[in-house]
Amino acid sequence: MSTIKSSEITPEQVYLSRRKFMIGVGALAIAPAVLSACNALAPAAQPPTADPGATPPQRQTYRRN
């Protein structure tokens, strides 16, 4: 069995930083899928309805100020 030199061992602080970084990268990779799933569950937006009391554009002959 070979002996590992202390200079080849990753310091604990660097190891923990790398672990936090990988968790963050994983969260960023999953975020678009989660957001699209939320949008799929949301009800579809209703198109705006026209005001029934409005004058049709064909009948508008002048503008009032």
ABEGO torsion letter per residue (X at the ends): XBBBBAAABBBAAAAAAAAAAAAAAAAAAAAAAAAAAAAAABBBBBBBBBBAABBBAAABABBBX
